[in-house]
Amino acid sequence: MKSFRIPRLQEELKKLFNIALSQKLNDPKLAWVQITDVIISKDLNYAKLYFSHYNNPAPHHEIRELLKKSSGFLKKQIAGAKLMRTIPELSFFYDETEERAAKMDSLLASLKDDYDDDDYDPDIDLDDYLDDEDYFDFDEEEEDDYEDFEDEEDEDE
């Protein structure tokens, strides 16, 4: 049976850390820093925190060091919320999802420019090319049987 405890705990910790970073920790160097994912080990002794910073111009390694320095504060938040009996060791990693997504977008855009097909029209309506008879292939006998069935139902009422 699959345990739902760890994923639920990961989501609760992510919420707790984001609230603590945005509202309780008044460090302007950590402005716009957000915890994107929390992964807890099965024995609940270690937690990996993935972070991103959208409008913060500081480099990743500097923000990671600031988060390491504030890990004691974050551990106190876990203890205060009474989510866990043991407080895990926190390690911080930069979440590269945004950069990878931007890189994939640029690669796809370059492929689109290389293989731009003038004949392709994404707004083609398939109904213009298919007949209605292709969808419903009724024999006339089956259609008559269906009409007889409808007539019998009307008489029963």
N, C-alpha and C positions, 0 to 999 in steps of 0.2 A: 504494500500500500504506500502510495506516495505521500510524503509529509508536506504539508502546506505551511508549517511553522517557519521555516527558514525564509522562503520567499516573502511571507507576510512581514516577518521581522526586518528583512532588508528594505521593504517599502516604508515601514514605519521609521527606520533609522534615516532613510533618505529625506523624509519629510522633516524629521527632527533636526537634522544637520542643516538643511536649507533654511529653516526658520531661525536657527541659531546664528547662521552666517549673515542673514539679511537683517534681522531685527535685534539680536542680543549682542552680537560682537560688533563693536563700533570701531572697526579698523578701516580707514578709507583706502588702504592698500588692497583690501580684499573686497572692494566694491565690485559688484557684478560677477562675483565668483559663485558658481552654483555646483552642487554635487549632482552629477547626472546618473550615477549608479553606485550601488553598494553591494559588495559580494562578501558574504560571511562564510568562513570555513564551517565544516560539519560539526566540529567540536566547539564552535562559537568563541574560539580564542583569538582569531585573527579576522580583520575586516579590511578589504581593499575598497578605498573610496576613489571613484573617478570624478574628476572635476573639469569644468570648462569655464572660460571667462570670455564673455562676448565683447563687452565694451571696455574692458580693462587692458590698457596698453602694455602692462608689465609682462616680461617673458615668463614662460611656463615654469622654469626652474626656480625663479624668485617666488612665484605664488606657491609652489610646492613647499618651499622652505618656510614661508609664512604659515601655511596650513599645518606643517609639522610642529611649529612653535605653538600653535593654538590647539594642538591635539589634546592637551590637558583640559582645556575649557570644553572641548567637544565630549570628552569622556565624562566630565561632570554633568553634562546635559543628559547623557545616557543614564547615569546614576540617579539624577533627579527625576527623570521620567519613569524610572523603575521598570524598564522594559526587559532588562536582563539581570541575572544574578551576578554573572561575571562580566567585567568590562573588557572588550576585546582590544588587542593592539591594533592601532590604526596605521595604515600605510596609504599614501596618496599617489595617484597616477593621473597623468593628463589624458583626457578623453579626446582622441583624434578624429572622432566621427565627423565633425563639421569640415575639417580639412579634407578628409577622404571623400566626403560628399561633393565638395567643391571641385576636387580633382576629377571625380567621375563625371560631373556635369561638363567640365571643360573638355574631357576626352570624348564624350558623346556629342558635344557640339562640333568638335573638329571632325568626327566621323560623319556627322550629318552634312557638313560642308563638303567633305570629300566625295560622298556618295549621294549627292542631291539628285533625286529623280524627278524630272519635270512631268512625267506621266502620272505620277502618284497623286491621288486626290483623297485625302482622309475623309472627305464628306460624301463619299459615294454612297448612294442609297441602294442597297441590294434588292429592294422591292422593285426597282425599275428594271432589273435584269431577270427576275424570277416571275413566273406566272403564278397566279393563285392556284391553278390546277396542280402545280407541283407540291403545294402544301397539303391539299386535301384531294386525295385521289379516290373519290367515291364512284362506285358503279351505280348505274341508274336503279338497279334492283335493290341495292342496299339503301338507297335514298328513299325508295318507295316503302321498304320495310320500316324505316325510321318514321316516316309520316304515318303509317298504320299504327305504330306503337304510340305515337302522340295522340292519335284519334281515340285509341282505347283508353288512355289515361283520362282524356277529357270526358268520356262517357262514364267512367267510374265515379267521377266527382259529381 
